[in-house]
Amino acid sequence: MKQYVVTGMTCASCQAHVEKAVAKVPGVQSVTVSLLTNSMAVNGSASDDAVVRAVEAAGYGAQPMARPAKESGSSGRLAAEEEALKDRQTPRLIRRLKLSLVFLVILMYVTMGHNMWGWPVPAFLVHNHIGLAILQMLLALIVIFINRDFFISGFRSLLHLAPNMDALVALGSGVSFGWSLYVLFRMTWMAANGTPNTDLMPLYHNQLYFESAAMIPAFITIGKTLESLSKGRTTDALKNLMKMAPKTAVVERDGRQVETGIDEVQPGDIFIVKPGESIPVDGVIVEGSTAVDESALTGESIPVDKTVHDQVSAATINQSGFIRAKATRVGEDTTFSQIIQMVSDAASTKAPIARIADKVSGVFVPAVIGIAALVMAGWIISGAAPAAALERAITVLVISCPCALGLATPVAIMVGNGLGAKNGVLFKTSEALENAGKIQIIALDKTGTVTAGKPVVTDIVPVDGVSEKELLTAAYALERKSEHPLARAIVEKGSGMALPSRDVTDFEALTGSGLAGRLDGHLLHGGSAAFISALTEIPDRMRAEAEALAGSGKTPLYFEQDGKLIGMIAVADVIKDDSAQAVKEMQRMGTEVVMLTGDNERTAQAIGKQAGVDRVIAGVLPDGKEAVIRALQKRGRVAMVGDGINDAPALTRADTGIAIGAGTDVAIDSADIVLMNSRLSDVSAAIRLSRATLRNIHENLFWAFAYNAVLIPVAAGLYPHLTISPMWGAAAMSLSSFTVCMNALRLNLFRLRDASHDHPMRKRALKKEEAPLAAWSAAGGRTAVCPVPPVSVPDQTAAAENLYKKSASKAEVYAKEDSEMKETAKIEGMMCGHCEMHVKQALEALDGVESAVVSKDSGTAEMTLTKPVEESAVRKAVEDAGYQFKGIA
C-alpha cells in the first residue's frame, strides 16, 4: 500500500473527486482518501507519477508520503509519520483570521456603526455615499485577498467541473462583490447625471453587499480554524503514541555500557534499563527484578512485577529495579511499533458507513449550485427584486456545508480507534471498529482464552497419616524430572511454597502411564489411576473424590511410595479471573456466547459451567472450528475469540476475528481486533466502544444531514417568517463542521470498561436454528452438524455418521467430500491484506464459489465450491483483479 499527502482538499466533495480520479488510473485496485489527515492510500501497481498526475488533473496536489530508507529503521519511520501528522494548517488559518478580523471590524464600523448608529467617520465621508461605498469595496477587497485560497481553489474546481465547498464560498462572496460593484457604478452614473444624494441612499443602504462579500470568507475562516483545531485533537492519541517511542538504548558492547540509537540495537543484544527509564525494545529479563508500567501498551496503570525470564516490551517504563535484558524484537518488530502501525493503518481505511456520506458528497456541491440558480430564478419569476432574489441565492450557496458530511465518520473513527489503543484494544481497520458492535454470536476458544492456558494445582488430597506438605514434597521431587505440562504445574506449586529440592535417582518416565524413581532410597511412583492401581490399592473414598474432581474439569494424579498410596493431587487449566464476569457482560449486551474446544466433553462442560456460557461445543478438531463458525453464521454475525495457531482459520472465517494479545503471531495476524491485555473482559469493552463510536457516527451524520435539510430551505426563503442573510449563513456554515468534530471528541470521555449502561442490541434477531450448532470434523473428510449439548466422541467418523442419520431432516452436512468440494488456485502478485481481500471478493463473486480463503504468504486461494467452476472463469476473475493466475493446485 502506497501513502500520499494530498493538498488542496477542503471538503467531502474534494475527497470524492480525488478518489474517483485516482480510481480510474490503470493499475489502481483500491484508493482511500482521508479528509481528516489529508492523506491517500493506494493499492495496486500504478506508478507514483501516474497517481500524482491524476490528482493534479482533478485540481489538487499530491506527493508520495516521505518514507525513510530501510536502514533508517523504526525511528525514521516514526519521524516521517509524525511529520505527516504535523498540523501546518491551523497556524496559517489563525494568521489569516487575525488579519481578516482587523479589516472586517473596520468594515463593520462603517457599514453598521456609522450607518445604523451614527458613529463618527472622517468629515469628507459624512453623507458621501459614493465615498463610503468605495471604502467598503476596498476593505472587502483586502479581506478577499487575505482569504484568496478559497477563491483560487473554488474557481479552479469549477474549471475542472468538480466544484467543492470553496466553490460555494467563492461564488457566494464573488457574486455579492460583483453585484455591489455594479450598484456602485450605477451610483456614480446617477451622480454624474445630477441625481440628488438623497436618491442614492436607497441603493447604498439596501443593495450594497460588500460587507457580506467580506464576512462570508471571514466567517468561513473562523469555522475552518475551529475545525482544524478540533481535527488536530482527533489525532492526539496517535501523536502521543509516537512521542512515547524510545529514541536511545544502553547496551553492553565489549564489556562496556554504551548508549546508542534505538535503530542500532540488534536481536540478542543485552540492554540495561535503570529505574525510571523507558524500556527500548522487546526483550527477556536475564538479571534483576522490577515493576513495569505497561500502560502504553495495555492502558492499565497498575505496574506489573517482572523478574528473570519474564518478557518486557518497548515503550513501557521500568519503575523500580535495575534490570539486564536480552533483546528479542527490535525496530518495527516490537509490540509498540506494531501498535502504532495498526492505529495508523486503521486511520487510513474507510468504514462501510462512510459510503453513505461519500455518495451524497460526490453530487452535493453541484446540486447546491443548481438549487441556488433555481431559487434566484424562482424569486425573480414571482416578482421579487433582483437584489432580493440574488441575496436568497447567495445565502443558499454559503449556508450549505458538505464538510460536515465528509468529517462525520472519519473523526469519530479516529477518536474511537485512539481511545481503544490507549486502553489496549486495537482495531486493525475502520471496518473492524464499526462491525464489532453488530456482533450477535461470540465463539470463544477455551484454552488460553477462557482459561489461563497453563495447568495449576487445584487440590492436594493426602491419605490418612500423610500431611499435604509431605505429599507435595514427594510429588515435587519426582515431577521436577519431567517435562510434562501437568508436571510443571506441580513444580511451580512446590517452588512457590519454597519446598526443599530433593534429588530423585533412577528416574524413569513411562510413556502414557506415569513416572518412577527413588527418593531417599524409597521407591516412588506417580501417574494415572490405572497406573497406580496396578501398584497399590486405591480406596473407594479416594476414587469417589477423584471422580468428583474429574467432573469439575480437573485431572487427578496419584502418588504411591513403597507400595502404599500417599495421596492425590488434582491439576487443571483453570478459568481466568475475569472470564465468568466477561461472559455475563457479553450476554447482557445481547450476544449468545459459545465455547469451542478440542477437549473432552466432560472437561469442556465443567469449564463452560464455571464460565457461564450459553453453549459448549467439545471434541472439535482445528479444522472443525472453522466449520462451526460457518454454521453459526447461518444465524447471525459471529465473532471468534482465540489465541492459538489452530484458531487462525476460525478467526479468518468469522465476521470479526478477535485475538488475545498474548497469543501467537499467526492468531494476531488473522484477527481484526487484538486485545493487548489478554483479558476476556476486553471483548465486551471492544463491543462497547464500537457501539459508542457507531452511535457517535450516526449522531454526526444526522446533524450533518439535518443541518443542510433544514437550513437550505430556510435560506431559499421557503419559510416566509424566517430569513437569513448571507453573512449569517456563512456563520452557520462555519460552525457545522466544528460541531461535528467536537461531538466526535466527546468519545474521549467514554469509559469502555463501564458495564453499567450496557443494553442488549438485538434489533436483528438471530435466525431460527434450522440446523444444530456443533460440528465434528470426521476422519473421512466429512463434517456433520449435531445438536448440543455435545457428546464425547472417541470415534469421530462413526459419531458424525450417526448424528447425520439422526438429524437428516434438519442437519446440514458441510464439505460432503473435501476432495470434490474444494479447489486451490495458485496466484502471484499479492503483497498485503488488501490484495488478499481483493482476490477474495473477485473469487467469491463467481457462481459456484461459496467462499475463498486467500493467503499472500503461500500465494494460494482455497475455494469452497457448491458446484464445479471452470478454470478459465477463475483465471479471468484473478487476472481482472490485477494478479497472475498460475493454475489450480
Buried (B, 14 or more C-beta within 10 A) or exposed (E): BBBBBBEBBBBBBBBBBBBBBBBEBEEBBBBBBBBBBBBBBBBBEBEEEBBBBBBEEBBBEBEBBBEBEEEEBBBBBBBBBBEBBEBEBBEBBBEBBEBBBEBBEBBBBBBEBBBEEEEEBEEEBEEBBBBBBBBBBEBBBBBBEBBEBBBEBBBBBBEBEBBBBBBBBBBBBBBBBEBBBEBBEBBEEBBEEEBEBEEBBEBBEEBBBBBBBBBBBBBBBBBBBBBBBBBBBBBBBBBEBBEBBBEBBBBEEEEEEEEBEBBBBEBEBBBBBEEEBBBBBBBBBEEBBBBBBBBBBBBBEEBBEBEEEBBBBBBBBBBBBBBBBBBBBBBBBBBBBBBBBBBBBBBBBBBEBBEBBBEBBBEBBBBBBEBBEEBBEBBBEEEBEEBBBBBBBBBBBBBBBBBBBBBBBBBBBBBBBBBBBBBBBBBBBBBBBBBBBBBBBBBBBBBBBBBBBEBBBBBBBBBEEBEBBBBBBBBBBBBBBBEBEBBBBBBBBBEEEEBEEEEBEEBEBEEEBBBBBBBEEEBBBBBBBEBBBEBBEBEEEBBEBBEEBBEBBBBBBBBBBEEEBBBBBBBBBBBBEBBBBBBBBBBEBBBBBBBBBBBBBEBBBBBBEBBBBBBBBBBBBBBBBBBBBBBBBBBBBBBBBBBBBBBBBBBBBBBBBBBBBBBBEBBBBBBBBBBBBBBBBBBBBBBBBBBBBBBBBBBBBEBBBEBBEEBBBBBBBEEEEEEBBBBBBBBBBBBBBBBBBBBBBEBBEBBBBEBEEBEEBEEEEBEEEEBBBBBBBBEEBBBBBBBBEBBEBEEBBEBBBBBBEEBEEEBBBBBEEBEEBBBBBBBEBBEEBBBBBBBBEBBBEBEBBBBBBBBBEEBBBBBBBEEEBEEEBBBBBBBEBBBEBBEEE
